[in-house]
Amino acid sequence: MSTPAPRYFCPRCRASYNEQQRFCSECGADMLRASALDLAAVRERVDGEASGATARPDRRITASNQAWLGKLVDGRYRVIEVVGRGGMGVVYKVEHVRMGKIAAMKVLHRDLADDAEVVSRFEREATAVSRLQHPNTVQVFDFGTASGALYLVMEHVRGQDLAHIVDRDGPLPFARAAPLLVQILGALAEAHELGIVHRDLKPENIIITRTTGGRDFAKVLDFGLAKVIEPGRDPDLSDHGQIVGTPYFMAPEQIRGEDIDARTDLYALGALMYRVLTGEYPHVAKSAVGVLTKHLTAEVEAPSTRARSQGVAPDVDDIVLRAMAKDPAERFQNATAMVAAIEAAYGELVGDGALAGGSSRPSSRRRVVTEDDGVVSDLALRRSDID
């Protein structure tokens, strides 16, 4: 399967995209302006070729991919193709030559490898994610250094990210979204117990794949911006004041550069939930700064009011608004509490049954399906999404 050439590039971090979007998902830069810059660059290159001038190569495209294709990394990983690009590095599809196993390899941008802070962040990703074992977390198998660049080898997940599915198929009814949300919260709960805050939770970082029973299955990826809060360590010792995340999903304390914790991720999940259920972002503005300002000062409009045609129930409104409370003390205090609220709303809306998580307590509520029960998927994933 070939990867289409990217059409849009962020002028700040060089992240690339096949489809136009308002803000860069990696750093929040204005992508409408980025598109105009790229159009101008294309015109300049065409004019240069017409006049016989030598076009200047675009380092954002060539710095971190072509040199790796076909390479054998550490004597065991054969690089097959580029499957994704971001602000920190390029993701390749690779094959373990001895086992024949297909995996994904994230390689730090070559031209950023001398940046001590970026390298430190990449190493933190490798260390943090290697500790995670939850089935709804993308598993990490290996990491190391090759040809002067750091790499991370992880599970290769076939599917589509949640942002693509919502953009293509529209908002999801709560009955379909609830199982995915519970799965995401399960992955976050394990990470939070280990002192790991994802810090950049968004639909683009949730891959939806299928189980053998045909059910949708969420995988949380890209802990590249994760912040590891170790016991006895000042949580902001190394990067206090640094804003790392995506504007549409950032909690107020993260925007202000203050201490963050698990509740910061729950705010982001509330914003993600808003996007999935309504097809809209909770806060919109003409610039990334405008969006960030609204997170700090503006009240969140209830999802049922923003998207009346979606029929979002009051109980679901309450979950989203509580998760997105500006004061962390007013949010769900942990992922388990948010799961309980989603299950309760799901039970009221869908019908009778047992609680999720294998609870033995009798209940009149239907449980959220989070394990492979052989339930046929309700989500409009296409066969081409996972081939």
N, C-alpha and C positions, 0 to 999 in steps of 0.2 A: 504494500500500500504506500503510495507516494504522498508526501506532504506538500500542500499547495504553498507557493511562495507568498510570504506575508505582504500585505499592501499598506499597512499603516504602522508608523513607528512613533514611540514616545520620544520627544526631543530631550527629555531630562535623563531617563534611565535606559533608553534604547530598547525597551520591551516592544515586541512586535505583535501585530494582530491581523487576522484575515478579514475582520469586519470592523467597520467604523464604530466608535463609541465615544461618549462625551469626555470621560476622564480615564486616564491610565489606571488600570487595576493594580499596578505595582507601586506607583508613587503618587498618584493623584493629579498628575499634570493634565493640562487642558488638551485633550486629544483632537478637538476640532481645529485648534491652532496647529497641532502636530500634522494633521492631514494636509492643511494648506502648505506647510513647510515642505512636506514630501512631494506635493504636486509641483511646487516651484523647483524642487531638486530634479524631478523627472524632466521638467521642461528645460532646465539648464543643461541636463545631460544630453537631451535630444538635440538642442541647439548646438552644443559643443561637438557632437558627432557630425552634425551637418556641416559645421565649419572646419572639420578635420582636427579639432582640439581633442586632447586626451581627457576622458571623463575621470573625475576623481572617485575612487572606489568608496562605497559606503561602508565604513568600519562597523556600523551597527549590524550589518548583515554578515560580514565575512570574518569578524574577529574570532568567533567562538564555535564555528560549525564545520566548515569545509575541511579543515585540517584534521579533524577527527574521523571523518567517514572512512570506513575500511580499516581503521587502526585496530591493532590488538593491544588492549590495555592490561598491563600487569600479567601478560601471558595467558589471560583467561577470558577476557571480554572482547568480543568482536563487535565493533560499532557498525550498525546497519543503516540507520537513517535518523534524521532529526524529527522529533515528535512534538517539541514545544520550546518556547523561548520565554525568558523573563528578565527581570532587572538584575538578578544575580548570576544567571547562567543559562546554559542550553541543556535541554533534556533530549537524550538519544535513546532509541531502541537498540538494545544490545543482545548478544547471545553468548551464554557461557559455553565456550567451545568444547569443554570436556563433558558437560552434562546435557548440552543442547537446550538449556533452559533460556527462555526469553525474559529479559528484565528491562528496567528503565535505568539510565545512568544520567545523573545531573552533574554537569561539569561547570565549574566556575569560569566566568568570562576571563580569557587570557589577559586582556588589557586591564582587568581589575585585580589580578592575582597579587599585585604588589601593595594593595591597600590593606593595611593590617586590620582595620575594623571589619572590612568585608570578609576577609579570610577568617577572622575570629567568629563572625556570624555564621559562616558556612560550617566551620568546625562544631559550633554549638548545635547547628541543625543535625549533623551526623550523630553527635553524642546523645542528643535528646531523643531523636526519633528511634534510634536503635534500642531504646529502653521500652518502647511501646509495643504491646503484643495484642491489642484489641483487634478483633476481626474486622471492625469498621475503620481501622487505621491502615493506610498504605504501609506495608511492612518494609523495613530496611534490612538488607542482607550484608552489605559490605561498604566500606569507604576507605579512601586512601589518597595517595598522590601519584600522578603519572605525568611525565613530560612537563613538569613544573606547574601543574594545575591540580586542584583538589577535585575529587569526584565522590559521588554518593550513589550506590547501587540499590535500587528498590524494586518492589513488586511492580510489574507491568500490568496495569488495569485496563481492560478493554471496555469502552463505554463512552458516554458523553458527560461533560460537566453540567451541573444543574442550571447554570446560567444559560447555556445553549438551549437546554430543553425548555426553559421558561420563555426565552426569546422566540423559539420556534413554535411552541405549542400553546403558549399562553399560561395564565396562572393555574395552579393546581388546587383542586378542592381540598379542604382540610382532611377529609377521609383518606385521600391519597398521600398527602404530604406528611401526615402524622407518623406513619411508620418510619419514614426517612429521617424525620426530626429526632425521633427516639434513638435511632441508630447513631446519628451524629453526636447526640448527647452522651451515648455510651462511650464513644471514642474520647470525647472531651473529659468525661468523668475519670477515666484511667489516667489521662495525661495530667489532670489537675491533682490527682492523688500523688503523682510523682513530682509535683511542683513545676509542671510545664504548662505555660500559657501559650496558646496557639498564636494569638496576637494579630492574625490576618485572616480570620474566618470570613468567607464570602462564597457565593454560589459557584464561582469559578474554581474554588478549591474543594468542591464536592463532586466526585465522579460517581455517576449512577451506572451500575452494571447489572447483570442478571445472575441469579442463582440457578442451579440445575433444575429447580422446580419452577422456574419462570418468574420468580418474584424479584422486584427491584431491590437493589442492595447498594447502600451508600458507603463510599470510602473517602475518608478525610485525608487530604494530602497537603503537601507544602508547609511543613513546619519550619521553613527557612527563616521566618521572622519570629520564631518562637522565642520566648524569654524564659530561661530556666531559673527559677527561684529556689536556690539551695538553702537548706536550713542554716541559720546563723550568718547569712550573707545579706548585706544591704541589697534589696531587689533592684535598685536603680544605680548601683555602684558604677557599672561600666557604661551605661548609656542613659543616664538621667537627662531628661530634656529632649531626647531624640524622638521624633514622631515617625513611627513605622507602622504602616497599615494602609487601608483603602478608605478614602473619605466617606463613602456611603455607609460604611459599617463600623466606624470608629466610635468608641465610647468617649464621653467627655474627659475623663481622667487621662485617657491615652492621648487625646488631643493636647491637653495641657502639659503633657510630659511628666505626669505624676506617677506614683506607684500604681501598678496594675496587679490584678490577681484573676482568679477564675471568673469573677463576676464581669470582668471586661469581655471575656469570650461570650458570656451569656447575653450581654448587650448586643454583640455582633450577631449572635444567633437570632435574637429578636428582630434585628434589622433584616437578616437573611429570610426569616419567616415572613416578614412583611412583604418582601420582594416576591417570594414564591407564591404567596396567597393572593396578592393583588396585581402583580406584574409591574408595580411601581416601587420606587425607592422611598423610604420614609421621609427623607429630606432631599430637595432638589434646589439647585441654584445655578447661576450662570458661570460659576467658577468653583474650583475645589475649595478655596478659602470660604466661599459663601456656604457651601455644604457643611464644612467644619463648624462654622459659626452657628448654623442652625442646630447642630447637635448640642452645642453649648447653651443656646438660649431659647430655641423654639419648642413649643409643645408638639408632640407627635399626634397627628390626626389618626383617629381610629381606623384600622383597615376596612371595617364595614362601611365607614363614611367615604373613604377615598375610593373604594371600588364597590359601589352598591350592588352591581350586577353579579358579584361573586358570592353573595349570600354568606358572608363571614359572620359566624355566630358571636353573641356577646361574650361568651366564655372564652372564645379564641381571641377576641379583642383584648380581653383582660390579660391573657398570657403575654401577648406581644407588648402591650403597654407596660406591664410590670417588668418584663425583661429589659425594656428600653428606658427605665427610670433613670433620670440624670444622677441621682444619688445612689451609689452602689448598695447602700444599706437598705434601700427600698426595692431592690431587685430580688430575684431568686438568689439564695445564698450559695447554692451549689447545683450541679447538673441534675442530681437525683431529684431535687425538689421541682425542677422544671419538667422533668419526665413525668412526675406524679400529676402535675397540672395538665399536661397534654393528654395523659391517659384518662383523666377524669372527664375532660372535655370530649375526648373521642368516645368514651362510654356513653355519655349523654346523647351524643349526636348519632352514633351508629347503631347502638343496640345492646343486647345482653351478652354476657360471656364472662370469662375470667380475666383478672388483671394481668398485665404484661410482666415479663421477667420471671415467669415460672412460679408466681406466688401461689401458695396453697390455701390462702384465705378465701372463703366464699365471697362472691361479689356479683352484683347485678349488672356490672359493666363489662362491655366487650373489651378484650385485651387488644393492644396494638401489636400487630404481627411484626416481630423483630427477628425471628429465626426461620429457617427454611422449612416452611409448612406445606410447600407445594402449591401455594396460592398463586393463581395466574395473575400476572401484572396488570394493573389498571393504567399504568403510565404509558404514554405513547412513545416508548423507545422503539426505534426502528432496527431491523436486522443489521443494516449498514452501520449503525452506531457501535456495534460490538464486534464487527468482523474486521 
